[in-house]
Amino acid sequence: MGHGNTRSGGTSGAGRRAAPSRPAKPRALPGFAAGVDDAAVEAPARVGWQQAISGTVQGLGYDLVDVERAGRGLLRVTIDRFPGRVYGTPGAPDSGEFITVEDCEAVTRQLQYVLEVEGLDYARLEVSSPGLDRPLRHDADYRRFAGQAVKVMLREPFEGRKHWEGVLGLGAADGAYTLMFKKGTDEQQLGFVLAEVREARLVPVVDFKGRKAREAVAGPTDATTNESATRPGPEAAPEPTRATKG
């Protein structure tokens, strides 16, 4: 809160004009030069959207899958759990692979605080899990889900088409990947690098036999839609988690 101007004044003796006071020479504080204009001192640079969100999500122990700034001020953040990591509150650990409502709420609260501190404005914040058709964005995603069925859309057509589906594999070189698919009775392989991919997603697979039978091909669940009809009772997907600023 800013302060108003503070003035102090007095009157001199009758018939006498008070001598103008001379401003005192400013004393330098330890570590600072005297007489430095405050306006010349640069304020600490604030971080950008991507850095603020990724640092917060990763700092809480989650994988940042995607960030989308949609219309009407909607900020949509998609998170995932890292495989093999134990989540949950102390004394009640949760070693499940799927994002829960509690996960989304924890990330939402921390993001609201960080975005306010950094002065990054938005109207609504939505944090959710990536869903059965989880997008693959980075090298780490492709390495993590190697051996699973994926759909790939190329930037440029190959053999007359952009859309391909098959089993994801690792290529011979770093950053190179393969897609194994069947053409008739023959098994063929498509090689590519990430720069050639416009979009890639896991192929959704619904299995009523439980998580272990499904996780090898399906990946995480979707907290943004109600999928309880396609999941076993004890492992039903949580309801959507959304938070609105203000």
Stockholm file with secondary structure:
# STOCKHOLM 1.0

chainA/1-246         MGHGNTRSGGTSGAGRRAAPSRPAKPRALPGFAAGVDDAAVEAPARVGWQQAISGTVQGLGYDLVDVERAGRGLLRVTIDRFPGRVYGTPGAPDSGEFITVEDCEAVTRQLQYVLEVEGLDYARLEVSSPGLDRPLRHDADYRRFAGQAVKVMLREPFEGRKHWEGVLGLGAADGAYTLMFKKGTDEQQLGFVLAEVREARLVPVVDFKGRKAREAVAGPTDATTNESATRPGPEAAPEPTRATKG
#=GR chainA/1-246 SS CCCCCCCCCCCCSTTCCCCCCCCCCCCCCTTSCTTCCGGGSCCCCCCCHHHHHHHHHHHTTCEEEEEEECGGGEEEEEEECCTTCCEEETTEEECCSSCCHHHHHHHHHHHHHHHHHTTCCCSEEEEECCCTTCBCCSHHHHHHTTTSEEEEEEEEEETTEEEEEEEEEECSSTTEEEEEEEETTEEEEEEEEGGGEEEEEECCCCCTTCHHHHHHHHCSCCTTSCCGGGSCGGGCCCCCCEEECC
#=GC SS_cons         CCCCCCCCCCCCSTTCCCCCCCCCCCCCCTTSCTTCCGGGSCCCCCCCHHHHHHHHHHHTTCEEEEEEECGGGEEEEEEECCTTCCEEETTEEECCSSCCHHHHHHHHHHHHHHHHHTTCCCSEEEEECCCTTCBCCSHHHHHHTTTSEEEEEEEEEETTEEEEEEEEEECSSTTEEEEEEEETTEEEEEEEEGGGEEEEEECCCCCTTCHHHHHHHHCSCCTTSCCGGGSCGGGCCCCCCEEECC
//
